[in-house]
Amino acid sequence: MTMSGRPRLAVLAGVAGLLLGIIITLAFQGVEPAAQSNQRRVIRPAQAPNTGLPFSPGILVGNTLYVAGHLGRDPVTSQLVSGGIEAETRQSLANCLEVLKTAGMDFKAVTSVTAYITSFDDFAKFNAIYSESFPTDPPARATVQVAALNAGARIELQMIAVRP
């Protein structure tokens, strides 16, 4: 039995409406179906310090990137940069930015930062450098003074970013 006339037109209109609804739903979500996946993916930039320690530079789950704590290590030598808190802060931010870029993000996507600093005597210097990367609408932040950091570092930064 074949359809003709109005019943056939009604079926075609129904299918077209269903497809249009799916397309509109995906467009309003603003996310591709693959990006909605909650699979855990390691983010490892090509230019990153290799410390040999058992951690990943970043972990992407869905649209959320968890950036591990990064010291001010030179990505080539893996040694702390010289120059004090300012140089270490710049390098730590650069290392975090490489993780963000590898995941297709930048500092604008950062929602939260945890800063570990060994001396609040360096707090003003740290803030001056930090604010260069977050000049307006900075992310939420907690700054904690700690007794010591790995390799004698003065600062370690950890971040969470969300892809818009």
N, C-alpha and C positions, 0 to 999 in steps of 0.2 A: 504494500500500500504506500503510495507516495503522497506527500503533502503538496498542496498548491494553494495559491491565493492567500487569504488572511491567516490561516494557521501557520503557514511557512513564514510569513512576514513577522508574526508574533514571536516565533522561535528565534529568528535572526535578530530582532530587536532586543530580546531578552539576553542573548549571548553578547551582543554589542554592549548592552548596559552593564553586564557583569564585568567584561573586560575594562570598560571605562572606569568602573568603580574601583577595580584593583589598581589601575594606573593612577587614579587620583589619590587613593589612599597612600600609595608609596610616595607620591610627590609631596603630599602634606606631611608625611613623616620626615621627609628630607634626608632619608638614609637609604642606602642601597641594602637589599636583603642580606647580602654577604657581610656587611658591616655590622649588622645586628647580632652577629654570632658572639656568643660568650666564651668562645674558645680562647685559651691562654696562649699568647704568642710572645716569645722572647724577642726583645729589641736589642740588637747588638750593632752599634755603629762601626763602620770601617775604621774611623779615626777615634779610637778610645784607648785609654790606658789599659794595659794588660797586667793586672796585679797577680794573677794566678789564684786569686781567692774564689771561693765557691759562691758566687752570686752573679745575677744577670744585671746588666746596666739598666734595663727597663723591662716591664711586663705589660703587654697590652691585652686587655680583656674588654671585648666590645669596643666602646668608644672611650674607655678610660685607660690612661697610661699611668703606671706606677713607676716613677723614676727612683732607682736606688740612691742611697747616699753617695755623693761624689765629693772627693777631696780635690784640691787644686793640683792634680797630677798632670804633668806634661803627657799628651797622648803618644808621643814618640818614645820617650825614655821611661815613662811610668813613674818618674821621680817627682816629688813636690817641686813646684816652681819656686825660685828664690824671689825675694822682694817683700816678704811679710804678708800681713793680712790682706792688703789691697790686691797684690798679685795672686794670692791663693783664691780670693773671692772671685776675681775675674776668670781664672782658669776653671774653678768649680762651676761657675755659670756657663762657661763655654762647653764644658764636658756635658752638663745637663742639656744644653741646647742641641748638641749633636744627637743625643738620645731622642729628644723631641722631634728634630728634623727627620731622623730615620723612621719615625712613626707618622710622618706627615703633619707635624704640628710645629708651633713655635711658642714663645713666651706668652702670647695672648691666650693660649689654651690652658695655661697653668691656673689651677683653682686653689691650690694649697701648697705651702712651703714649710718645711721644718728645717731650721738652721741650728746647727750645733756649733757653739763657739767656745774656745777654751778660756777666754778672758773678756769680760764685759768692758775692760779698758779699751778693747779694739772695736767696741760696738758702733761708735760714730763713724769710724773708717769703713767698717763693713757696710753700714747703711748707705754711705755715700756711693760706693761701688754698686751695691745691690739695686739702688733706685735708678741707676742708668739702664738696667734691663727691664724695670717695671716703672716707667715714669708716670703713668696714669693708671688709675683703677688697678692697683696691685692686688695680687692674690691674698687670701687669708694666710697668716704666717704665725708660727710659734718659734721663738728663739730661746734656746736652752743653753745655759753655761754648763760645760762638762769638765771633768777633771783632766781628761786627756783624750786625744783622737789617734787613730792609727797613723803610724809613720811620723808622729810629731806634728801633725797638721794643726792649723789654727782654726779652720772652718770646714764644715761638711754640710752639704745641702741635699735635701731629699724633697721630691716634688710629686704632686699628683696633677695630671692634666686631663681635660675632657675635650674630645673632638666635638666641635659645634655641629 
